[in-house]
Amino acid sequence: KNEVEQSPQNLTAQEGEFITINCSYSVGISALHWLQQHPGGGIVSLFMLSSGKKKHGRLIATINIQEKHSSLHITASHPRDSAVYICAVTEGAQKLVFGQGTRLTINP
Amino acid sequence: SQTIHQWPATLVQPVGSPLSLECTVEGTSNPNLYWYRQAAGRGLQLLFYSVGIGQISSEVPQNLSASRPQDRQFILSSKKLLLSDSGFYLCAWSRGNDYGYTFGSGTRLTVV
């Protein structure tokens, strides 16, 4: 079974800082997902990627299949980016395996 | 466009009472459907998934069951709730492994 580990578990930064959240997994996957969970609990899918890099606005996600590692970057961070960011992998059979999440707080 | 509806948003139920949470998807057909739970302070855990009507796969043995009576309807049930059933329940859908997931807004269940 895949083990998904995220780091850091908690991250506090000042508005405008460049943010990096890391995710490592133990077994080969078909896709990796980055999700955002807001304080109310709702989850939004940010990215799904199986290779390379994707960018959406101030968010960038990269994945290195050989190293079994992905990073989520946020440029020019803003207090509204404060949320829990969750890495999840699809290893087959229609299932997601989740990391524990990274709680990000951006102070104004 | 595709949307997913989950209700209720919050629920407080006594121990031993039954449970029924409903999730429906609009704008797509034959979706893969999922129920996840997030216990307090813990990560998301897959409870059930379904790739078609009447097809239910259970990931974790527990006090809960799931049913898919219609293509775009997924129901999570319990006959008798336990305190340990408290948590945040999320429904989600996907077209398959090569596609992203869309999550419902969640149900916060407190068993008292």
Interface residues (C-beta under 8 A of the other chain):
Chain A: S30 A31 H33 L35 G40 G41 G42 I43 V44 S45 M48 I86 A88 T90 G92 Q94 K95 L96 F98 G99 Q100 G101
Chain B: N32 Y34 Q38 R42 G43 L44 Q45 L46 Y49 V51 E59 F88 L90 A92 S94 G96 N97 D98 Y99 G100 Y101 T102 F103 S105 G106 R108
